[in-house]
Amino acid sequence: GIQVEQSPPDLILQEGANSTLRCNFSDSVNNLQWFHQNPWGQLINLFYIPSGTKQNGRLSATTVATERYSLLYISSSQTTDSGVYFCAVGGQAGTALIFGKGTTLSVSS
Amino acid sequence: KAGVTQTPRYLIKTRGQQVTLSCSPISGHRSVSWYQQTPGQGLQFLFEYFSETQRNKGNFPGRFSGRQFSNSRSEMNVSTLELGDSALYLCASSRYSGSYEQYFGPGTRLTVT
């Protein structure tokens, strides 16, 4: 099955810093989503981005499907950005999302 | 528009018991998927239901089962609970089955003692 690798596993930043999270996947995908898991466990949708580039405020994402990677950019980070960021992909077989192990981001003031 | 809802939010059960978790998708969404999250295994796909039919199943034992009703609400059942079933169970809905954006509920945290 498809393998999803996220890097770095942990990231510690000062408020105001920028960061880039990476997601590599091992096969072609029909779906790619980025999520932020809040402290209570809920997965919050950030981007649905099987290809191309999208921006939403301080966050943006780029997926280069032909090279099998996606990047999530966080600019001017805030303490509320802390948490775990997951990349999840869906292959040819259908709806099932395959998740990476996540990047744990800690932003301090 | 209301999001995905899951009940109950927290549950404590004893080994050997069975449990039923419920998920109501976003209005108009017909696909419901279930995922298990544990510290050791991360987030893993359990199964997907669309139009009351199981469309896809992950690599879990037969003790894990589910169903979907005509209003798209879904339930999952775990029989003969084991300690290793302690996890956060997340439900996701999407408009259709396939490569559509999925939206997750708040989860049910199950503890098996």
Interface residues (C-beta under 8 A of the other chain):
Chain A: N30 N31 Q33 F35 W40 G41 Q42 L43 N45 Y48 P50 F86 A88 G90 A93 G94 T95 A96 L97 I98 F99 K101 G102
Chain B: S31 S33 Y35 Q37 G42 L43 Q44 F45 E48 F50 R55 N56 G58 L88 L90 A92 S94 S97 G98 S99 Y100 E101 Q102 Y103 F104 G105 P106 G107 R109
